[in-house]
Amino acid sequence: MAKIKFTKNELKAQRDALKRFLRYLPTLELKKRQLMQEIRKIEHQFEDVQRRETEAMAAVRGWVRLLSEEVGLGDVVRLTGVETREGNIAGVTIPIFVEARFATRPYDLFAMPLWVDWAVELIVRVARLRAEREVLATQHALLREELRITTQRVNLFEKVKIPESRENIRQIQIFLGDQQTNAVVRGKIAKTKLLEAETA
């Protein structure tokens, strides 16, 4: 705790600081609630994307032997990029998944096995879901970090700054009250001495 001055100016500064803390605290608490709500929403979206990815991969199990045949699927389709845009949640800039972009090379329908069309479609679907899941994971990490910082600030205000300001105000008021009482007592003593000196 910083050493405080026992003056009227310091009392005013402490009262002003307390007002600021009390005015800012509800905003921080609102931000904390909003971040928690958005994190839960992202977690649900993440679970949904993960479930859809698991379902898509389960569809592959029946085709595993065919997919083990080397036909150059890596040359036919590949992920070229993930498009995102910026979003803002409670003052935090986050990426929002827009689209996964793929490059597909035309292939000879007579030379490739019949299942290649299905495999290309599955690869695109799974890669798109994985890209979306990664963007959601990034959103989650950014919002969790902001929630941690906001929670620290809420705790700082609630448990340190506000009680500290109230205690400083109380101590300054006691000191100033004692000073005022001492001044009154000194004044009465001086008056009594003056009266005694005049009567003597």
Residue pairs with C-beta under 8 A, 6 or more apart in sequence:
1 164
4 10
4 14
4 168
4 171
4 172
6 171
6 172
6 175
6 176
6 179
7 172
8 176
10 168
10 172
11 169
11 172
11 173
11 176
14 165
14 168
14 169
14 172
15 165
15 169
17 161
17 165
18 162
18 165
18 166
18 169
21 157
21 161
21 162
21 165
22 162
24 157
25 154
25 157
25 158
25 162
28 150
28 153
28 154
28 157
29 154
31 90
31 91
31 150
32 147
32 150
32 151
32 154
34 89
34 90
35 89
35 90
35 92
35 143
35 146
35 147
35 150
36 147
38 89
38 90
38 143
39 140
39 143
39 144
39 147
42 136
42 139
42 140
42 143
43 140
45 136
46 133
46 136
46 137
46 140
49 129
49 132
49 133
49 136
50 133
52 129
53 126
53 129
53 130
53 133
56 122
56 125
56 126
56 129
57 126
59 122
60 67
60 122
63 115
63 118
63 119
66 113
66 115
67 115
67 119
69 113
71 112
71 113
71 116
73 116
73 119
73 120
73 123
75 105
76 104
76 105
76 107
76 112
76 116
76 120
77 102
77 103
77 104
77 105
77 120
77 123
77 124
78 102
78 103
79 100
79 101
79 102
79 127
79 131
80 101
80 102
80 103
81 100
81 101
82 97
82 99
82 100
82 101
82 131
82 134
82 135
83 98
83 99
83 100
83 101
84 95
84 96
84 97
84 98
84 135
85 95
85 96
85 98
86 93
86 94
86 95
86 96
87 93
87 94
87 95
87 96
88 94
89 143
90 143
90 146
91 146
92 142
92 143
92 146
93 142
94 138
94 139
94 142
94 143
95 135
95 138
95 139
96 135
96 139
97 131
97 132
97 135
97 136
100 124
100 127
100 128
100 131
100 132
102 124
102 127
104 120
107 116
